[in-house]
Amino acid sequence: MMNELYGLMNEVNNMFYKEALKRFDIDLLEIENGYKVIAEIPGFKKENINVTFEDGSLTIEAKREKEDGKYLVRERSNSNVKRVINFGDINEESMTAKYENGLLTVTIITKPIEAKKALSINIE
């Protein structure tokens, strides 16, 4: 009975551990005119990283190329990774991204807040 319980606990732990390996760490900074996302994704080629913005969400995906050979020890993650970060109203055309030394930096500029004009309402 205890062996079955430990086996089940091990399966659950492995499930969460494997899911955690498919994510990566980020820093999200608020800067003067927007945000800066710094994603730690070492070991990927720049051409295998995809950054998209749709419906207020920034998506960062990286795909790892498969390496041939028989592994004797495999401790590094070999999975693809993905992270989605939700934002509000931003200036999509002004987004920039740079990948250097395993760090992807995405700069996001927010749209300027427009002053609301007074609205005159006609009385009937």
Secondary structure as GFF3:
##gff-version 3
##sequence-region A 1 124
A	DSSP	alpha_helix	2	21	.	.	.	ID=ss1
A	DSSP	beta_strand	26	31	.	.	.	ID=ss2
A	DSSP	beta_strand	34	40	.	.	.	ID=ss3
A	DSSP	three_ten_helix	46	48	.	.	.	ID=ss4
A	DSSP	beta_strand	49	54	.	.	.	ID=ss5
A	DSSP	beta_strand	57	62	.	.	.	ID=ss6
A	DSSP	beta_strand	81	86	.	.	.	ID=ss7
A	DSSP	beta_strand	90	100	.	.	.	ID=ss8
A	DSSP	beta_strand	103	110	.	.	.	ID=ss9
###
